[in-house]
Amino acid sequence: MIIPELPEYLTMLGGADYKGLIISLFTITAMISRPFSGKLADKIGRVPVIIFGAVVCFVCSLLYPLVISLTGFFLLRLVHGFSTGFTPTGIAAYIADIVPAHRRGEAMGLLGTATAVGMAGGPALGGLVANQFGLDAMFYCSSFLALVSIGILLTTRETVKSKTKFSFAYLKVKRADFFEPMVLAPCLVMVLYAFSYGAIFTLMPDFGQFVGIKNKGLLFTFLTIASLVIRLLAGKASDRYGRVPVLKISTFGILLSMIVVGTATTSFQLIVGVTLYGFAQGSTSPTLLAWATDLSHSEFKGRGIASLYIFMELGIGLGAFLSGLLYANNPDRFFITFLISGLLAALAFVYLLVRPRMVKS
């Protein structure tokens, strides 16, 4: 909801040259918090982990209107990252607990569909509220929606049967808590694919304005609607035909979409490219999540899912930061930025073609 408006907000604070930090700072704390959220989800339960992330989102959205300096803004973006570091990990582990393995791809596709609904409506609603009532109203609206989600979570039944009470000892993570080796293959594909996601979310507001699209949330709406349409189909296809065959198609689709986006000179071409990316991204995310869950040990699902999300945040953070540096507020550099994103997706495609065949693929 707030991402499309943050570049302008940062510019108002005097930080036009630091747009790449909007996403990358957020993902730093999201990535750092994953080992903790994965361990806590396995120890104290999925629901408390989900609620903690929602509370962070609620509080941070309330604080944005009070920020008057670049330092304050960047610190808030760092703290805000804990929301993504905790909530998605708990949700994915929760779903893995209640859904049979042979329908896991479909379930993750449904989770992705719900996410896409929020990400399709969020930017459009955020842009509408910001244009009509100002940025402060948009932040307060975002905070209210987070509060509603907390209310829903308070009535949610826990799925971890042998959960324990929270202990500060759980915050002492060991080397094994940082990564689950069983999920290495989906993690490698994730980091290569997620680079493009960071680039898209960092540069689309400026690219849209460059080709004459005034509503910054419009492009994100096209992206997420396309993602919404494909997620359930891709999830079911991965259950039926396997995770890897679906990922080969989707990573190749990301390459094609990055070429279309990078060469766009009109609003129509940019919308087409972003829509193609939405289809590819919507197929990739739930399939990788289902694949990682397949490979995770039953007692360490939280850790396995957290490992995948760590690589996702790493890819998004690098994509956001490096694309911001490459772009440097120069529209002539859009092409090279998205070309690099496409080449990394092509590398993921090649890896899937040549990698040794695994038991669960």
Sequence and secondary structure as in RCSB ss.txt:
>XXXX:A:sequence
MIIPELPEYLTMLGGADYKGLIISLFTITAMISRPFSGKLADKIGRVPVIIFGAVVCFVCSLLYPLVISLTGFFL
LRLVHGFSTGFTPTGIAAYIADIVPAHRRGEAMGLLGTATAVGMAGGPALGGLVANQFGLDAMFYCSSFLALVSI
GILLTTRETVKSKTKFSFAYLKVKRADFFEPMVLAPCLVMVLYAFSYGAIFTLMPDFGQFVGIKNKGLLFTFLTI
ASLVIRLLAGKASDRYGRVPVLKISTFGILLSMIVVGTATTSFQLIVGVTLYGFAQGSTSPTLLAWATDLSHSEF
KGRGIASLYIFMELGIGLGAFLSGLLYANNPDRFFITFLISGLLAALAFVYLLVRPRMVKS
>XXXX:A:secstr
  GGGHHHHHHHTT GGGTHHHHHHHHHHHHHHHHHHHHHHHHT HHHHHHHHHHHHHHHHHHGGG  SHHHHHH
HHHHHHHHHHHHHHHHHHHHHHHS GGGHHHHHHHHHHHHHHHHHHHHHHHHHHHHHH HHHHHHHHHHHHHHHH
HHHTT     TT     GGGGS  HHHH  GGGHHHHHHHHHHHHHHHHHHHHHHHHHHHTT   TTHHHHHHHH
HHHHHHHHHHHHHHHH HHHHHHHHHHHHHHHHHHHHT  SHHHHHHHHHHHHHHHHHHHHHHHHHHHHHS GGG
HHHHHHHHHHHHHHHHHHHHHHHHHHHTT GGGHHHHHHHHHHHHHHHHHHHHHS   S  
